[in-house]
Amino acid sequence: MSILAELDALVTGLGLPVETGVFSGKAPDEYVVITPLVEAFALHADNRPEYETQEVRLSLYCKGNYLARKRQIVKALLQAGFTITDRRYLGREDDTTYHHWSADLMQIYKVEE
């Protein structure tokens, strides 16, 4: 499993379109973009990694009031066991009229041989 696959399923389950890196095509009034940030073998011993840390930034773009959707996403992330390392409102983009909110997430996976 990967953090991208888990988040794709979670966000899709909330009824939001989601893509990785950039949203292609005509963007709807609400959508999510997931940007990979880090893949690291932070936890290992004997020169063999046993766990991989994966980190991403989840960005919510919303033309209307984003607060209810933000709360829904945060609740779903916490229930699914994600570690939220940062959350922030990045502002309203004047050229597109989208509100932009983001959360940085981390998940640890056992390395499969």
N, C-alpha and C positions, 0 to 999 in steps of 0.2 A: 504494500500500500504506500501511497505517497500523499503528501499534504495537498498537492494539487487535485488529486482524485477525490480525496475526502471533502475538500471544500467545494469542488464542483457539484458533488452530490448534495451537500448540505444547502448550498445557495439555490440550486435548482429546485430542491424540495421546498424552499420558501417562496417559490414562484417568481424568482428573479432570473433574468438572463445573465449568464456569466461567461467570460472569456479570459484567456491568459495573455498578459502583456498589453494588448490593446483591443478595443472593441471594434470589430470590423463591420462594415455595412452601416445601415441607418440605425442610429441609436434610439432606443425607446425612452420613455420618460424616466424610467428607473432601470439601472443595470449595475453590475459589479464587474470589476476588472481585478484579477489576481496577478501580482507581480512577484516572481521568485526573487528572494534576496540572498539567502545563504543555504548552502549544504555543507555540513562539516562533520568530521569524526571527532567530536569534542570529548566523548567518553570512550576511552579504550585502555587496554592494558596489554602487556606482552607484545607490543608492536602490532597488534591485530585489532582493528576496530570492531566493536560489538554493537555499537549504537550509532545512528546517524541523526544529527539535529538538522531539521529543515525549517526555514523561516520564509515567510512571505508577507507581502503587504496586500490587504484586501481593501479596495477602494469602492465606495458606494457613490454613485452619481444619481442625483434625484432632482427633478425640476420643481417638485412641490416641497412640502414640509417633510424633511428627512428624519425627524426625531423618532417617530413610531417605527419606521423601518430599521433605524439604527438600534433601537432597543430590542427589536425582534432578532436581529442578527447577533447581537451580543449575547442574548439569552441562549440562542441555539448553539453558538460557539462554546459557551461555558458548559452547557449540558453535554456537548459532544467531547469534552475533555481537552479542548485547545487551551494553550497558554497565551493570553493576550499580554504582549509586552509594551504596547503603546496604543493609544487612541487619540485621534485629534480631528477637529473640524478645520479643513484647509481653506474654506471660504466659498463664496459664490463666484463662479466664473462668468464674468460679464458678457463675454462673447457667445457663450453657449446657454447661459442662464441655469446651469446645473449647480446645485450645492454639492460640494465634494467633502466627504468624510472618509477617514481611513482608520484601519486597525492593523497593527503589526502582530503577527501570530507565529507561534513556535510549536513544533510537535517533534517528539523523539520516536524513532523507529528502530527496531532491532534489525541489524544488517543480516541479510539472508545470503548464504553462501551459494 
